Structures are given as C-alpha cells and as structure tokens.
C-alpha cells in the first residue's frame, strides 16, 4: 500500500521557489475566506427575518 502522507523533507533539501510558496499561501487564504463566507451566509440564512 503506498504511503498517503509524505515524510518531511530532508534537512539539506532545497526550498521550493518563492513564487510556488506564495501561490500556496494565496490559494489557502482564498479557500479559507470562501469557506468562512459560505458558512456565514448559510448561518445568516437560518436566522429569522423581522
């Protein structure tokens, strides 16, 4: 059975390029913002309107 989780990189392994690390950061930030917005609007929809 193949490993599902990769082990941490070796201590002397080179870092990924800055653009790739920034792209990951931006993608995770955007995804988390969208999830929070969806949950917030979903909770707002459940509130009674007066």
Secondary structure, DSSP 8 states (H G I E B T S, - for coil): ---SS-----TT-----HHHHHHHHHHHHHHHHHHHHHHHHHHHHHS---
